[in-house]
Amino acid sequence: MNHLVLSTSLSPTSRSRILARAAYERLPDSDSTQWMDLQDEGLPLCDGGPSADDRVDRLRRGVAQADGILIAFGIYNYLAPAATKNILEWAGRASFEGKVVAFAAVGGGPGSLPSVASLTTPMLLDFGAVVCPSFVYTTGASFADDALVDPNIESRLDEFVSTWTTLTQRVRAGDQHA
Ligand SMILES: Cc1cc2nc3c(=O)[nH]c(=O)nc-3n(C[C@H](O)[C@H](O)[C@H](O)COP(=O)(O)O)c2cc1C
């Protein structure tokens, strides 16, 4: 299995990046894994054209190679931020089709949890991805000094990564009851 963790926040003090990294570190050793951080990628904004850009090609290759993709993001105005949506626009629906896509998000408060649907809906209804039914949502209260310090979220991450990777394996194996 190939699992890609995409950290999409452009904030240098990103908390969702910490969450994404913690999920990445929980991936099984047996899997081949990819870590991609949009802070390092410098992706241009999608203009709808056929980009001949190394940065876009790298993103497309990463998504194409993955069986399972975790997208981590912070909540901006009750939606996924523009930088997060930009990866969907560049990579395109075909590269997500049939992949098991999972989400991990950080908001400023607990009330924005339903904002995760701003990505699950297009993934499910338009992109033809298999959306992992488990996701992680938390707030700044789970972090201190650039570290995740919330034992509840730590154990939620354990369960979440296990659900995501097991589902990826089953979907890849063609299990109709996955
Ligand atoms: C422009 C902007 C809009 C935001 N809108 C929301 C919001 O609608 N709901 C919420 O819970 N938090 C909101 N926040 C707080 C962020 O979700 C929070 O700071 C989170 O940690 C951002 O993710 P990051 O740290 O990975 O960049 C907003 C922050 C910014 C900068």
The ligand as an SDF file (V2000), in Angstrom:
LIG
                    3D

 31 33  0  0  0  0  0  0  0  0999 V2000
   -8.6600   33.5040    7.8830 C   0  0  0  0  0  0  0  0  0  0  0  0
   -9.0040   32.5990    9.0310 C   0  0  0  0  0  0  0  0  0  0  0  0
  -10.2980   32.1350    9.1510 C   0  0  0  0  0  0  0  0  0  0  0  0
  -10.6220   31.2470   10.1920 C   0  0  0  0  0  0  0  0  0  0  0  0
  -11.8940   30.7620   10.2680 N   0  0  0  0  0  0  0  0  0  0  0  0
  -12.2120   29.8490   11.2140 C   0  0  0  0  0  0  0  0  0  0  0  0
  -13.5180   29.2640   11.2630 C   0  0  0  0  0  0  0  0  0  0  0  0
  -14.3920   29.5560   10.4730 O   0  0  0  0  0  0  0  0  0  0  0  0
  -13.7540   28.3300   12.2170 N   0  0  0  0  0  0  0  0  0  0  0  0
  -12.7960   27.9560   13.1400 C   0  0  0  0  0  0  0  0  0  0  0  0
  -13.0800   27.1090   13.9900 O   0  0  0  0  0  0  0  0  0  0  0  0
  -11.5560   28.4860   13.1040 N   0  0  0  0  0  0  0  0  0  0  0  0
  -11.2360   29.4130   12.1660 C   0  0  0  0  0  0  0  0  0  0  0  0
   -9.9650   29.9290   12.1240 N   0  0  0  0  0  0  0  0  0  0  0  0
   -8.9460   29.4210   13.0520 C   0  0  0  0  0  0  0  0  0  0  0  0
   -8.1190   28.3240   12.3830 C   0  0  0  0  0  0  0  0  0  0  0  0
   -8.9260   27.2390   11.9660 O   0  0  0  0  0  0  0  0  0  0  0  0
   -7.0520   27.8090   13.3410 C   0  0  0  0  0  0  0  0  0  0  0  0
   -6.1610   28.8720   13.6020 O   0  0  0  0  0  0  0  0  0  0  0  0
   -6.2990   26.6050   12.8110 C   0  0  0  0  0  0  0  0  0  0  0  0
   -5.2750   26.2700   13.7320 O   0  0  0  0  0  0  0  0  0  0  0  0
   -5.7060   26.8760   11.4380 C   0  0  0  0  0  0  0  0  0  0  0  0
   -5.0190   25.7190   10.9820 O   0  0  0  0  0  0  0  0  0  0  0  0
   -3.4160   25.6920   10.9030 P   0  0  0  0  0  0  0  0  0  0  0  0
   -2.9300   26.0380   12.3030 O   0  0  0  0  0  0  0  0  0  0  0  0
   -3.0620   24.3190   10.5030 O   0  0  0  0  0  0  0  0  0  0  0  0
   -3.0010   26.7190    9.9000 O   0  0  0  0  0  0  0  0  0  0  0  0
   -9.6370   30.8450   11.1180 C   0  0  0  0  0  0  0  0  0  0  0  0
   -8.3200   31.3340   10.9920 C   0  0  0  0  0  0  0  0  0  0  0  0
   -8.0120   32.1970    9.9670 C   0  0  0  0  0  0  0  0  0  0  0  0
   -6.5880   32.6870    9.8260 C   0  0  0  0  0  0  0  0  0  0  0  0
  1  2  1  0
  2  3  1  0
  2 30  2  0
  3  4  2  0
  4  5  1  0
  4 28  1  0
  5  6  2  0
  6  7  1  0
  6 13  1  0
  7  8  2  0
  7  9  1  0
  9 10  1  0
 10 11  2  0
 10 12  1  0
 12 13  2  0
 13 14  1  0
 14 15  1  0
 14 28  1  0
 15 16  1  0
 16 17  1  0
 16 18  1  0
 18 19  1  0
 18 20  1  0
 20 21  1  0
 20 22  1  0
 22 23  1  0
 23 24  1  0
 24 25  2  0
 24 26  1  0
 24 27  1  0
 28 29  2  0
 29 30  1  0
 30 31  1  0
M  END
$$$$
